[in-house]
Amino acid sequence: MRDPSIRRSVALFRAFLREQTDPEHCYRLLARDAAQQVARYAGPLRGRVVVDVGGGSGHFTEEFRRHGAQAHLFEPDTAELHSRGRPPAGAVLADGYLLPLADGVADIAFSSNVLEHVADPYTFLSELARVTRPGGLIYVSYTNWLSPWGGHEWAPWHYLGAERARARYRRRTGRAAKHTLGENLFPLHIGPVLRHVRSRADVSVVSARSRYWPFLTGAVTRVPGLREVATWNLLLILRRSP
């Protein structure tokens, strides 16, 4: 799927709508798309060392391996690691705040839709930068809080308040929501994150764009206020500085 394109965006959106009933299709498609995005910025993936941080059950790791990369999964949640049965070979139970890796070992540090789930996103970004070699690439995407999907399974009712949205979810489904604000989901915005990464000396910003939009992917992130709602999911491509 060409990125950006309406066809790609529609395909990803349809897959997302089927996430609960057909997660394999959803995450395989998303992983294939993400690997193509990484290759667009980093070049061929064969032989590259990829560190997948917070990659859950391993769809992204497996896709990078299909491209010939030496991909390694680091995930802190055992339930996520085993959600498809056995995790990918070599998967490591590890926290993204303190990865069991030496400095500069990765050609590519990859993190998809994790940043909004950590209490200290800037420490998390620092750890991604630490394990990436100078000149290496850092891929980070996350769903910002004011996105229509910012409340995850209880979106878009998060606009009316997190507790009200969670209560509605329980009434509608008969079960508690997976995410709780302040515990495993945090109100992360685009403006502060962009200011933070642009102020860092250890990385440079290659691209800051909407991950899923079919057009004007970079333009929408440059408009304060509008970007917090319209971006939906921010994709940051960073280059590790010498």
Buried (B, 14 or more C-beta within 10 A) or exposed (E): BEBBEEEBBEBBEEBBEEEEEEBEEBBBBBBBBBBBBBBEBBEEBEEBBBBBBBBBBBBBBBBBBEBEBBBBBBBBBEEBBEEBEEBBEEBBEBBBEEBEBEEBBBBBBBBBBBBBBBEEBBEBBBBBBBBBBEEBBBBBBBBBBBBEBBBBBBBEBBBEEBEEBBBBBEEEEEEEBEBEBEEBBBBBBBEEBBEEBEEBEBBEEBBBBBBBBBEEBEEBBEEEEEBBBBBBBBBBBBBBEE
